[in-house]
Amino acid sequence: MSVLDPTDRRLIKATQAGLPLTARPYAQIATWLMLTEAEVIARLAALQDRGIVRRIAIAPNHYALGMTANGMSVWDVVDRQATTLGARIGALDFVTHCYLRPRAPVWRYNLFAMLHGTSRAEVETKRAQVRAILGGACRADDILYSTRILKKTGLRLQDG
């Protein structure tokens, strides 16, 4: 288990609800913590390298952006091609999440890609584009549409 020093703990607590919406969020955090902007960036990178922080990413409200049709597409892709094809799918501008998962005994799919659109018809068009890229390496697919927004939260440290 990795131990956090007090400064890393303060940094995580300062960022756990999200980064400030400013032109230089790391500089703002540095001001709060009496560090330099470079120290904040270096410490966050080190926390990522240690696996304590997985990623720093934006989590938009797709509904507020007009993207009211959101579907997790799932694909049964030939294992030896899944990594290469997954990288191609993840690079598409309409895919926000793309990852490989081990198959489960009752779940055959190993490639997941979140697709967004203003309508289900638009998402289905995008799904067809993904299917065309996967070609013969894809044996089956499905899509699970979002029915509500779930609260997205990351790491949370408690006092004490």
N, C-alpha and C positions, 0 to 999 in steps of 0.2 A: 504494500500500500504506500502511496506517495503522500508525503506530508507537505502541507502548505506553510510557507513562512507567513508572518503577519502581513507583509505588504501584498503578497499574492492573495491572501484572504480578503484584504480591503479592496483590492482591484476587482476580484470576482463579485463581491457585494455591491460595488459601485456600478458594475455593468450587467448584473443579472436581470434587471428589468428592461434592458436594452441600452443602446448607445444614445447619447444626446443627439438631437436633430440639429446639428450645426455643421458648418463647412469643415471644421476640424474637430471631430468628436474626441480623438485621442488627446488632443491638446486640452480640451475641456476637462476630461477625466484627470489628466496630469495635474491641472490646477487644483481640482478637488482633493487629490491625494498628495499634493506637494512633491510631485515627481516631474521629470521632464517628459515631453511627448515621446522622445526616443525610448525612454525607460518603459513607458506604458506599452508601446509597440513591441519592444523586445520581450517584456514579461509575458504578454499575451501569446507571442510566438513560442516562447519556451513552454507555456502551459499547454499549447497545442502539441508541441513536440513530445511532451510527457504523457499526452493522452488525457489530460485533465479537462481540457476544453477541446471538444471535437471540431467545432467550426464556429466561425463568426459570419453570420449571414443575415440578410434582410428577410423578414417574414411579412410580406404584404398581405393586406386583407383583399383577396381577389374579388370578393363581392363588391367592395367599395370601388374597385377599378373597373367594374362592369363585367367581370368574368364570372358569370353566375352558373355556368356549367363546368364543373370540375370533376374529372374522373381519374381514378388510379387505374391505369391500364396494366394488365398482367400478361406475361408472355412466357410460353414454354419454348425456350430457345435451346438448341443443341449446345451442350456445355462447352465444348471446345471452341465455340464461336461467340459465346455469351459476353466475354470481356470486351472483345473488339467491337461487336455490334452494340453493346451497351454504351460504349464511349461515343459512338456515332449518334445514338438516340439521345443521350444526355446533352449533346451539343446543339440539338434543335432549339430554336428560339421559343417554342411553345411548350417545352418540357422544363418544369422547375425542379423536379426531383427525379433521379434515375439511379437505381441501384440493383445489385444482384443480391439474392438471398438463397440460402440452401433450400432445396425442395423438401417438402414435408410429406409424410406418408399419405395424407389425404389432400394435398395441395401440390399440383404438378408444376406450378409456375416458378421460374427462377429469375426473371427480369421484370422490374417494376418501373413504370414511368408515369408521373403525374402530368396530365394534359389539362389545359385550361382553354375555355372559349366563352363566347357570349351566348351560345346555345348548344344544345346537345348535338344538333346537326353539324355545327362547326367542329365540335370535339370529335365526332365520328369521322369527319373528313381528315382531321389530323391523325386519328387512329389509323386510317387507311394509308396515310403517308408512312407511318411507322411500320406497318405491316409490309409495305413495298420495300422498305430498306432491309427488313429482316429476311425477306424472301423465303427461300426453301429451308432456312435454318429455324424458322418458326413452325412449330407443330400444332400450337393452339394458343388462343388468347381470349381474354375477357376484359370487361371494364366494370369497375365499381364506382358509381357516381356518388358524390357527396350529397347528403341530404340536409346537413346543417354545419355550422362553423363550430369547430372545437377549439377551446382555448389552447394556444400554443405557448408553452413555457419551457425554459431550459433549466440549467442548474440553479438551485436555490440553496444558499447557505443560511443557516440559522445562527442567531447570536449565541455565544457561549461556548 
